[in-house]
Every structure is written in C-alpha cells, then in structure tokens.
Amino acid sequence: MEVSKETEQKIGQLQMFEQSLQSFLGQKQQFQVQLVEAESALNELESAEKAYKIIGSIMVEADKNELKADLQSRKEVLELRIKTMEKQEAQVREKASKLQSEILKKIKKED
C-alpha cells in the first residue's frame, strides 16, 4: 500500500503527539507523587509535637507553623501544575484524535 507524502507527514505528527502525551503522563505522575508526599507530611505535622526540615543532607528543627505554611503552599502549586498538565494533555489528545481521523480518511481514499 502506497501512502502520500502528506499522509506520511501527518503520521509523523501523530507520533509526536503520542510522545508528548507520554511525556505529560510521566510529569503528571511525578507531580502526583509529590502531592501525596506533601499531603502526608501535612497530616503527620498535625499530630507532631516537634517539626523537622531536611536541608541538604541534615535534618534541623523547624517552626511547625512555617513548615505547615510551606507545605500548604507547595501542595497548592502541585495541584495547579497537575491541573495545567491535565488541560495540556486533553488538548493534545483532542488534536491527536482529529489527526488520526484525518489520516484514516486519507488512507481509505488512497486504497
């Protein structure tokens, strides 16, 4: 079966969309893991008498309220990043779906 140059280019573009989706999924997973860690740390902080923060390779005592504020801020940033990644992922999925439909139509016409 012979496909046109245009169809080949569109197939290449579709493959790039798929790679982008894989990249988004990997990044989103990393953010989700970090979010779970931040939430877990916040929960542990509620019942802790003393709070510690890791700086470099050492652990130092930290003000519990400051640490809580830092973790809450980090949690909000991670939630925002995840939402942004999900929007980008949805846009790429939509483009990929449209392109896939175009490619299938062209291939059927070329047959």
MIKERO-982869 format. One record per residue: x, z, y of N, C-alpha, C in turn. Coordinates in steps of 0.05 Angstrom, whole numbers, plus 32768, in hexadecimal, padded with zeros to 4 digits. Example, Ala and Ser with C-alpha at 12.3 -4.5 7.8 and 13.67 -1.06 7.14 Angstrom:
BEGIN
8108809C7F8E80F6809C7FA68108809C7FBE 8101808E7FD38111808F7FEB8102809D8001 
This chain:
BEGIN
801180007FE8800080008000801280008019 800C7FEE802B801C7FEB8044800C7FF8805B 801A800A806A800D80168081801B800D809B 800C800B80B08017800180C9802A801680D6 803A800C80E8804D801D80F7803E80348105 8027802C8111801780408120800E8056810E 8005804F80F67FFC806380E28013807480DA 802A806880D58042807880CE8049808C80E3 8047808380FD804D80968113803980AD8113 802080A6810E800B80BB810E800F80CF80F7 801880C480E1801E80D680CA803580E880D1 804980DD80DE806080EE80E88057810380FB 804580FC810D803A810F8120802A81258112 801B811D80FE800C813180EE801F814480E0 8035813A80D68048814C80C98054816080DD 8058815680F580638168810A804E817E8111 803581778111801F818B8116802081A080FF 8023819780E7802481A980D0803C81BC80D2 805381B280DB806A81C380DF806581D780F5 805881CF810A805181E18120803F81F78116 802B81F081068019820480FB8028821880EA 803B820F80D9804A822180C9805A823480DA 8066822980F08075823A81038063824F8110 804B824681198038825981258030826F8112 802B826780F98023827B80E5803A829080E0 8052828780DF8069829980DC806C82AC80F3 806A82A1810B806C82B28123805582C68125 803D82BC811F802682CE8120802882E4810C 803382DE80F4803682F380E0804A830880EA 8060830080F6807383138101806683258116 80568319812880498329813C8035833D812F 80278334811B80148345810D8022835D8100 8039835880F48049836E80E88051838280FD 805B83778113806383898129804C83998134 8034838C8135801C839A813F801483B1812C 801583AC8112800F83C180FF802383D88102 803C83D18106805183E6810A804B83F78123 804483EA8138803E83F881518025840A814E 801183FF81417FF8840F813C7FFE8427812B 800E842381168016843981048026844E8113 803884458124804884588134803684688147 8023845B81538010846981658000847E8156 7FF78477813E7FE8848A812D7FFA84A28126 8012849D811E802484B38117802B84C4812F 802C84B88146803384C7815E801D84DB8166 800484D5815E7FEE84E781647FF285028158 7FFC8503813F7FFF851D8131801B85298133 802D851B813F804985248141804C85388157 805D854D8151806385608166807985568179 808D8549816D80A3853D817C80A3851F8177 80AE8511818A80AF84F4818880CD84EB818A 80D484D7817B80EF84CC817C80EE84AE817F 810384A4818C8105848781918120847E8187 811F8467817A8138845B81708144844A8186 815D8451818D816C844181A1818684388194 8188841E818F819F84148181819E841E8164 81B3842D815D81B48438814181B084568140 81A68462815681A1847F815681848485815E 817B849C8156816084A5815D816284BC8170 815584BA8187815584CF819B813984D981A1 813784F381A8811D84FE81AF811384F081C8 80F984EB81C980ED84DD81DF80D384EB81E8 80CB84E7820080B284F2820A809B84E481FB 808A84F581F0807484EA81DF806284D881EF 805B84DF8207804884CF8218805584B58220 806E84B58227807C849C822E807D84898215 8084849581FF8085848581E6806A847981DF 8055848981E3803A848081DD8033846981F0 803A846C820A80348456821D8044843D8216 805D8440820E806D842982068061841B81EE 8059842B81DA804D841F81C28032841181C8 8022841D81D98009841281E1800D83F781EF 802183F68201802783DE8210803183C881FC 804283D081EA804C83BD81D6803583B281C5 802283C481BE800B83BC81AE7FFB83A781BD 7FF683AC81D77FE6839981E77FF4837E81E9 800F837E81ED801E836581EF801C835681D4 801F836481BE801D835781A48002834B819F 7FED835A81A67FD1835081A37FCD833681B3 7FD8833681CB7FD6831F81DD7FE5830781D1 7FFD830C81C6800D82F781BA7FFE82EB81A2 7FF282FC81927FE482F3817A7FCC82E28182 7FBD82EA81977FA682DA81A07FB082BF81AA 7FC682BF81B97FD182A681C37FD9829481AC 7FE7829F81987FEF828F81817FD682848172 7FC1829481707FA9828A81637F9C82738172 7F9D8275818D7F92825E819D7FA282458199 7FBD8248819A7FCE823181977FCB8225817B 7FC9823781677FC5822E814C7FAB821E8149 7F96822881557F7C821A81547F7E81FF8161 7F8C81FD81787F8F81E381867F9E81CF8174 7FB381D881687FC381C681577FB381BE813E 7FA581D181337F9481CA811C7F7F81B58123 7F7381B8813A7F5F81A481437F6C81898147 7F83818881547F91816E81587F988162813D 7FA28173812B7FAB816981117F93815E8101 7F7D816C81037F65816380F57F5B814880FF 7F5B8144811A7F53812B81267F668114811E 7F80811B811E7F94810781177F9280FF80FA 7F8C811380E97F89810D80CC7F7180FB80C8 7F5C80FF80D67F4480EE80D47F4B80D180DC 7F5A80CF80F37F6280B480FC7F7380A680E7 7F8680B580DC7F9880A980C87F8880A080B0 7F7680B080A67F6680A8808F7F55808F8095 7F49808D80AD7F3A807680B47F4B805D80B4 7F63806080C17F75804980C27F7E804080A6 7F84805380957F8D804C807A7F77803E806B 7F5E8047806E7F48803A80617F44801D806B 7F48801980857F457FFE80917F5B7FEC8087 7F747FF780837F8A7FE7807B7F897FDF805E 7F7A7FEE804E7F787FE780327F697FCD802C 
